[in-house]
Amino acid sequence: MDNVKLTYFAMKGTGEGIRLLLAYGGQEFEDIQIKLEEWMDFKPKTPHGTLPLFEFNGKLHTQSTAIARFLGHRYGLAGDNLEEDLLIDQNFDFFLDVRMRRSETQQSKSTQGKLQESEHHFEKRSADYDEDDFADGFVQAQRPYENSFDRPHRIRVLPGFLH
């Protein structure tokens, strides 16, 4: 079995998707959790000043999306061809856009207005897709302003995700 370490904050956030993918793949891993009060001392030790850190057989990697895509391919959750990979990447990047809008909404003084605008944008974009348009393995959050990893009841697992 491979030697895997995941370093992230002592919370779910963007590290939780990586934890879930490792669990799905049956991979044992060391889950190193950094407390928020330790972060400023730990930050200079990271390649880009960010978490998560993913150590795979002695090689250190960063960036949660790249790590998730790697693990998706490793555990058979990627598309069967380049076009399906493109569809997965397109929809995942859309989810990242929604997450970014959520972050902007949380920092806004006019939260209610931005929240409604963000929800409208999400509903409009997702109406363009039918479930059959999403490749197997893609998980779509139903609400743009909810942290999907903290609220799993808000996640819709599309057909074929766990086949």
Order of alpha helices (4+ residues) and beta strands (2+ residues): beta-alpha-beta-alpha-beta-beta-alpha-alpha-alpha-beta-beta
